[in-house]
């Protein structure tokens, strides 16, 4: 299960989890890809990651890098020692995952913010993960609640991604 959580961020998304909504609608796939400004490379701030992940059983800090093309996504993680809270030293482990994505409907989160549905299809395991995404200028946020059956309705602001 931890592998699935860290699939889309190692990630995007290990901040405190909040309640999920019940929206299970999927983005449409018959139209041209939706561009909300996601294409390019986005790098997260340095964040704490509790151990027991696919990459390590130890607590650590990490930086996640997302690279979007018009239909593909690559997620890379640089994992640092637990003593390196600024992620400024040499990183111990790297990992990467690839897949495709599609942007769907615009939604209003439980916090009243505008976001978009995004479905992430793993090339690694074939599962589709339901997520939401918000881009404001050069900052990107996601929910941090990876799920294959219920789309989250809140955004995680503990982990910010900045356009590179």
C-alpha positions in Angstrom: 0.0 0.0 0.0 2.9 2.4 0.8 4.1 2.0 -2.8 0.8 3.3 -4.0 0.9 6.3 -1.7 4.4 7.2 -2.8 3.7 6.5 -6.4 2.4 10.0 -7.0 4.7 12.0 -5.0 6.9 10.2 -2.7 5.6 12.4 -2.5 3.5 14.8 -3.9 2.1 13.9 -0.9 3.0 12.8 2.6 1.6 15.7 4.6 -1.2 15.3 7.1 -4.2 13.7 5.6 -7.6 15.2 5.8 -11.1 13.9 5.1 -11.9 12.8 1.6 -15.0 13.7 -0.4 -17.3 11.4 -2.3 -16.8 12.7 -5.8 -15.7 9.8 -8.0 -16.3 11.4 -11.4 -13.4 10.9 -13.8 -12.0 13.4 -16.2 -13.2 13.1 -19.8 -10.8 11.5 -22.2 -12.5 12.1 -25.5 -11.5 15.8 -25.8 -8.1 17.4 -26.4 -5.9 17.6 -23.3 -6.8 20.4 -21.0 -4.0 22.9 -20.3 -4.1 24.6 -16.9 -0.5 25.6 -17.1 0.9 22.3 -15.7 3.4 21.6 -18.5 7.0 21.9 -17.3 9.0 21.0 -14.3 7.9 21.6 -10.7 10.1 21.1 -7.6 8.7 20.7 -4.0 10.0 22.3 -0.9 12.1 20.0 1.4 9.6 18.0 3.5 9.7 15.3 6.3 8.8 11.8 5.3 8.1 9.1 7.9 9.9 5.9 7.2 8.4 2.6 6.0 8.2 3.6 2.4 9.1 1.8 -0.8 12.6 3.4 -0.8 13.5 3.3 2.9 12.3 2.2 6.3 13.9 5.2 8.0 12.6 8.7 8.6 14.0 11.1 6.0 13.5 14.3 4.2 12.8 14.5 0.5 12.3 16.8 -2.5 10.0 15.7 -5.2 10.3 16.8 -8.8 7.2 16.6 -11.2 7.7 16.9 -14.9 4.5 17.3 -17.0 4.4 17.1 -20.8 1.0 17.4 -22.6 0.0 13.8 -21.6 2.9 12.3 -19.6 4.2 12.8 -16.0 7.5 11.8 -14.4 7.9 11.9 -10.7 11.4 11.9 -9.2 12.4 11.9 -5.5 15.6 12.9 -3.9 15.7 11.3 -0.4 18.0 12.8 2.3 19.1 11.7 5.7 16.8 12.4 8.6 19.4 14.8 10.0 19.3 17.0 6.8 16.1 19.0 7.4 17.1 21.5 4.8 17.8 18.9 2.1 21.1 20.7 1.4 23.6 17.8 1.7 24.1 14.8 -0.6 21.0 12.8 -1.0 21.1 9.1 -0.2 18.5 7.6 -2.6 16.7 8.6 -5.8 13.6 7.1 -7.2 11.4 7.9 -10.3 8.1 6.8 -11.6 6.4 7.5 -14.9 2.9 7.6 -16.2 0.2 9.5 -18.0 -2.4 11.9 -16.7 -5.6 13.7 -17.8 -7.1 16.9 -16.4 -10.8 16.8 -15.9 -13.5 19.0 -14.4 -13.0 22.2 -12.5 -14.2 21.7 -8.9 -14.6 23.7 -5.7 -12.7 22.2 -2.8 -14.2 21.8 0.7 -12.2 24.9 1.6 -13.9 26.9 -1.2 -10.9 27.0 -3.6 -11.0 26.2 -7.3 -9.0 23.2 -8.4 -9.1 20.6 -11.2 -9.6 16.8 -11.2 -6.6 14.9 -12.4 -6.3 11.2 -13.1 -2.9 9.7 -12.9 -2.3 6.4 -14.7 0.8 4.5 -13.4 3.0 2.8 -16.0 4.4 0.8 -13.1 1.2 -1.0 -11.9 -1.6 0.1 -14.3 -3.7 1.6 -11.5 -5.4 5.0 -12.0 -5.1 7.4 -9.0 -7.7 10.1 -8.4 -6.3 13.5 -7.4 -6.9 17.2 -7.5 -4.5 19.9 -8.6 -4.3 23.7 -8.2 -1.9 26.0 -10.0 -1.6 29.6 -9.0 1.2 31.4 -10.9 4.4 29.5 -10.3 3.0 27.3 -7.4 1.3 24.0 -7.7 -0.6 22.1 -4.9 -2.3 18.7 -4.8 -4.4 17.0 -2.2 -1.8 14.6 -0.9 -4.5 11.9 -0.6 -3.8 9.3 -3.2 -6.8 7.1 -3.8 -8.0 4.8 -6.5 -11.7 4.9 -5.6 -12.6 8.3 -4.2 -11.4 11.7 -5.3 -10.1 13.9 -2.5 -11.7 17.3 -2.0 -9.0 19.2 -0.1 -5.6 20.6 -1.0 -2.3 20.1 0.9 -0.5 23.4 1.5 2.3 21.8 3.6 4.0 20.7 0.4 4.3 23.3 -2.3 5.7 22.7 -5.8 7.5 25.6 -7.6 7.9 26.0 -11.4 11.5 25.6 -12.4 
